Amino acid sequence: MGPEVSGEISVRPAVPSDAAAMARVHVASWRSTYRGLMPDALLDDPGFVGRREGFWTAELTDTRSDRNRIAVAELDGEVVGIAMSGPSTDGPAAVQLYVLYLLDGHHGSGAGSALLDAALTTTDDAVLWVADPNPRAQAFYRKHGFTFDGVEQVEDGVRERRMVRPRQE
């Protein structure tokens, strides 16, 4: 059973003061999603949250990240989800979704869809990589118009499949 929901989820652009909360969501999501797919030593590393906080601080303050769209989902003032897209470094699309994570208990709340809408516009040709197996995430992306294009890779020991979505006129 997930956390008791007492308010509405809101999505807004992330700001530098969100970095610590974003790191906690990022790491908690990796630990619940990738346990058994990634080495426990990586997931349980005591420095993991600190490294993610450094990553998010850099993303939210470095002018090189100005073309990225970074958003947080909040419930009762607490960050429960994160998303980031930016210029694609891979594949046939102009924009890549790099991050979309929610804390356990918030899947199915509408927060994921709201974060996706904040990170990608319907006029974006979009690409993303999704872990395999990860049937919940794969179903979510299919629901939002993404399809597998047959390209796969292994990163950090995790098999990933590429999904693409053409612009929606």
MOSUL-V261259 format. One record per run of one state. SS is the DSSP state (~ for helix, > for strand, _ for the rest). FROM is the first residue (numbers start at 1). TO is the last residue. If there is no record, write none. Layout:
SS:FROM:TO / SS:FROM:TO
//
This chain:
_:1:8 / >:9:13 / _:14:15 / ~:16:34 / >:35:35 / _:36:37 / >:38:38 / _:39:39 / ~:40:43 / _:44:47 / ~:48:61 / _:62:62 / ~:63:65 / _:66:68 / >:69:75 / _:76:77 / >:78:87 / _:88:94 / >:95:102 / _:103:110 / ~:111:119 / _:120:125 / >:126:131 / _:132:134 / ~:135:143 / _:144:146 / >:147:155 / _:156:157 / >:158:165 / _:166:169
//
